[in-house]
Amino acid sequence: MAAYDATPAGDIRRAITGDDDPALIADAMIAAADRPGAPLRLPLGPDCYQYVRAALVARLENHEAHRDIALSVAADV
């Protein structure tokens, strides 16, 4: 229903009906699970990969912005 397009339900529907091939998704999941050091999280698809990467980069930038405070609590030895 169009009424749900701008809601989280609409987001989920778009994610499920995206352009990614379900068979390729299944193959990628199996291949990743079979690798040594299988990932805990596997963002599949170009959009998902970019969203996750952008979120992680932003978190790292935020982390680095507070480096001086984080390191300032080390006791002098």
N, CA and C of each residue as an Amber inpcrd file, in Angstrom:
protein
   231
   0.8310000  -1.1830000   0.0000000   0.0000000   0.0000000   0.0000000
   0.8770000   1.2480000   0.0000000   0.4790000   2.2050000  -0.7760000
   1.2450000   3.4440000  -0.8830000   1.3720000   4.1630000   0.4580000
   0.4130000   3.9670000   1.3440000   0.4380000   4.6290000   2.6500000
   1.6570000   4.2150000   3.4710000   2.2240000   3.0680000   3.1810000
   3.3580000   2.5600000   3.9500000   4.7120000   2.8560000   3.3090000
   4.7230000   3.5030000   2.1460000   5.9830000   3.7350000   1.4280000
   7.0160000   4.5040000   2.2370000   6.6120000   5.4760000   3.0210000
   7.5550000   6.3170000   3.7700000   7.7610000   5.8330000   5.1960000
   7.4650000   4.5690000   5.4680000   7.6000000   4.0100000   6.8150000
   8.6740000   2.9320000   6.8140000   9.0720000   2.4620000   7.9890000
  10.0200000   1.3370000   8.0310000   9.5100000   0.1080000   7.2640000
   8.2180000  -0.1070000   7.2690000   7.6700000  -1.2370000   6.5000000
   7.9770000  -1.0680000   5.0160000   7.8870000   0.1570000   4.5180000
   8.2300000   0.4230000   3.1260000   9.7080000   0.1900000   2.8580000
  10.5500000   0.5630000   3.8180000  11.9910000   0.3220000   3.6830000
  12.2850000  -1.1640000   3.5610000  11.6420000  -1.9560000   4.4090000
  11.8450000  -3.4150000   4.3770000  11.3570000  -3.9900000   3.0530000
  10.1970000  -3.5560000   2.5970000   9.6640000  -4.0600000   1.3280000
  10.6280000  -3.7470000   0.1900000  11.1630000  -2.5270000   0.1710000
  12.1180000  -2.1790000  -0.8890000  13.3910000  -3.0140000  -0.7910000
  13.8450000  -3.2760000   0.4110000  15.0570000  -4.0910000   0.5890000
  14.8300000  -5.5140000   0.0910000  13.6770000  -6.0410000   0.3830000
  13.3750000  -7.4210000  -0.0170000  13.2040000  -7.5330000  -1.5220000
  12.6340000  -6.5250000  -2.1350000  12.3590000  -6.5720000  -3.5710000
  13.3890000  -5.7940000  -4.3740000  14.5900000  -5.6610000  -3.8440000
  15.6450000  -4.9070000  -4.5150000  16.1330000  -5.5800000  -5.7850000
  17.2030000  -5.0380000  -6.3270000  17.7470000  -5.5250000  -7.6010000
  18.6870000  -6.7070000  -7.4530000  19.0150000  -7.0960000  -6.2450000
  19.9740000  -8.1780000  -6.0420000  19.3290000  -9.5310000  -6.3190000
  20.1260000 -10.4260000  -6.8680000  19.6640000 -11.7580000  -7.2640000
  19.6760000 -12.6900000  -6.0560000  18.5160000 -13.2360000  -5.6660000
  18.4610000 -14.1090000  -4.4870000  19.3810000 -15.3250000  -4.5860000
  19.5330000 -15.8910000  -5.7730000  20.4140000 -17.0480000  -5.9310000
  21.8770000 -16.6490000  -5.6990000  22.2660000 -15.4750000  -6.2030000
  23.6330000 -15.0020000  -5.9790000  23.8570000 -14.6680000  -4.5100000
  22.8300000 -14.1570000  -3.8450000  22.9290000 -13.8760000  -2.4150000
  23.1830000 -15.1700000  -1.6500000  22.4180000 -16.2050000  -1.9550000
  22.6000000 -17.4960000  -1.2850000  23.9910000 -18.0500000  -1.5550000
  24.4510000 -17.9680000  -2.7980000  25.7950000 -18.4510000  -3.1380000
  26.8740000 -17.6890000  -2.3580000  26.7060000 -16.3690000  -2.2520000
  27.6850000 -15.5500000  -1.5300000  27.6930000 -15.9000000  -0.0450000
  26.5270000 -16.1380000   0.5290000  26.4520000 -16.4990000   1.9450000
  27.1600000 -17.8220000   2.2060000  26.9430000 -18.7900000   1.3400000
  27.5820000 -20.0980000   1.4950000  29.0880000 -19.9730000   1.3150000
  29.5090000 -19.2210000   0.2910000  30.9420000 -19.0430000   0.0490000
  31.6130000 -18.3610000   1.2360000  30.9640000 -17.3530000   1.8050000
  31.5390000 -16.6450000   2.9500000  31.6300000 -17.5630000   4.1680000
  30.6090000 -18.3810000   4.3830000  30.6010000 -19.2860000   5.5320000
  31.6640000 -20.3730000   5.3920000  31.9870000 -20.7340000   4.1630000
  32.9870000 -21.7760000   3.9220000  34.4220000 -21.2660000   4.0280000
  34.6380000 -19.9710000   4.0540000  35.9880000 -19.4100000   4.1370000
  36.5230000 -19.4960000   5.5560000  37.8370000 -19.6380000   5.6800000
  38.4230000 -19.5130000   7.0220000  38.1890000 -18.0810000   7.5170000
  37.8240000 -17.9460000   8.7600000  37.5510000 -16.6220000   9.3050000
  36.2970000 -16.0060000   8.7260000  35.2390000 -16.8050000   8.6010000
  33.9800000 -16.3170000   8.0320000  33.5340000 -15.0440000   8.7510000
  32.9780000 -14.0870000   8.0020000  32.5790000 -12.8190000   8.6100000
  31.3980000 -12.9760000   9.5640000  31.3870000 -12.1380000  10.5990000
  30.2320000 -12.1200000  11.5020000  29.0580000 -11.4170000  10.8400000
  29.3610000 -10.4530000  10.0000000  28.3420000  -9.7210000   9.2560000
  28.7740000  -9.6710000   7.8030000  27.8120000  -9.8000000   6.9070000
  28.1260000  -9.8350000   5.4860000  27.1600000  -8.9320000   4.7290000
  27.5380000  -7.6740000   4.5260000  26.6620000  -6.7780000   3.7740000
  26.7070000  -7.1530000   2.2930000  25.5890000  -7.5740000   1.7680000
  25.5350000  -8.0370000   0.3790000  24.8130000  -7.0280000  -0.5030000
  25.3750000  -6.8100000  -1.6520000  24.8060000  -5.8740000  -2.6110000
  25.5580000  -4.5540000  -2.5540000  25.6340000  -3.8860000  -3.6770000
  26.3900000  -2.6320000  -3.7450000  25.8700000  -1.5600000  -2.7850000
  24.5680000  -1.3860000  -2.7110000  24.0110000  -0.3560000  -1.8200000
  24.3060000  -0.6830000  -0.3680000  24.0560000  -1.9090000   0.0220000
  24.2830000  -2.3230000   1.4080000  25.7560000  -2.1580000   1.7690000
  26.6320000  -2.5930000   0.9040000  28.0660000  -2.4660000   1.1540000
  28.4440000  -1.0060000   1.3950000  27.9610000  -0.1070000   0.5330000
  28.2990000   1.3100000   0.6670000  27.7090000   1.9250000   1.9320000
  26.4670000   1.5560000   2.2970000  25.8460000   2.0820000   3.5170000
  26.6270000   1.6510000   4.7520000  26.9870000   0.3770000   4.8040000
  27.7230000  -0.1360000   5.9550000  29.1100000   0.5030000   6.0150000
  29.7750000   0.6140000   4.8830000  31.1010000   1.2270000   4.8520000
  31.0380000   2.6690000   5.3400000  30.0680000   3.4230000   4.8370000
  29.9280000   4.8260000   5.2390000  29.6770000   4.9370000   6.7450000
  28.8470000   4.0480000   7.2790000  28.5610000   4.0780000   8.7170000
  29.8210000   3.7680000   9.5260000  30.6020000   2.8000000   9.0820000
  31.8240000   2.4410000   9.8030000  32.8740000   3.5460000   9.7250000
  33.0100000   4.1630000   8.5760000  33.9540000   5.2720000   8.4250000
  33.5530000   6.4210000   9.3470000  32.2580000   6.7190000   9.4080000
  31.7840000   7.7920000  10.2930000  32.0720000   7.4580000  11.7520000
  31.8760000   6.2070000  12.1410000  32.1730000   5.8060000  13.5170000
  33.6550000   5.9400000  13.8170000  34.5100000   5.5390000  12.8770000
  35.9520000   5.6490000  13.0790000  36.3830000   7.1110000  13.1680000
  35.8090000   7.9650000  12.3360000  36.1260000   9.3870000  12.4090000
  35.7320000   9.9670000  13.7620000  34.5780000   9.5670000  14.2680000
  34.1370000  10.0250000  15.5750000  35.0780000   9.5220000  16.6630000
  35.4720000   8.2720000  16.5440000  36.4010000   7.6640000  17.4960000
  37.7220000   8.4380000  17.5140000  38.2580000   8.7130000  16.3410000
  39.5270000   9.4280000  16.2400000  39.4160000  10.8510000  16.7610000
  38.2540000  11.4680000  16.6230000  38.0690000  12.8440000  17.0860000
  38.2210000  12.9690000  18.6030000  38.0810000  11.8610000  19.3100000
  38.1870000  11.8790000  20.7710000  39.4260000  11.1560000  21.2830000
  40.3880000  10.9700000  20.3990000  41.6130000  10.2360000  20.7460000
  42.3570000  10.8950000  21.8980000  42.4760000  12.2080000  21.8490000
  43.2420000  12.9010000  22.8880000  42.6140000  12.7110000  24.2640000
  41.2980000  12.7200000  24.3280000  40.6240000  12.5030000  25.6080000
  40.8250000  11.0590000  26.0640000  40.6690000  10.1260000  25.1410000
  40.8000000   8.7090000  25.4890000  42.1990000   8.4060000  26.0300000
  43.2170000   8.9750000  25.4170000  44.5910000   8.6930000  25.8220000
  45.0340000   9.5190000  27.0310000  44.2710000  10.5260000  27.3840000
  44.6710000  11.4180000  28.4620000  44.5520000  10.7910000  29.8530000
  43.9370000   9.6440000  29.9610000  43.7210000   9.0400000  31.2750000
  44.8130000   8.0390000  31.6510000  45.7950000   7.8530000  30.7770000
  46.8710000   6.9090000  31.0770000  47.6940000   7.4180000  32.2590000
  47.9050000   6.5570000  33.2210000  48.7180000   6.9160000  34.3780000
  50.1810000   6.9970000  33.9700000  50.8770000   7.9650000  34.5030000
  52.3190000   8.0570000  34.2600000  53.0150000   6.9330000  35.0110000
  53.8410000   6.2170000  34.3120000  54.5370000   5.1010000  34.9290000
  56.0100000   5.3830000  35.0040000
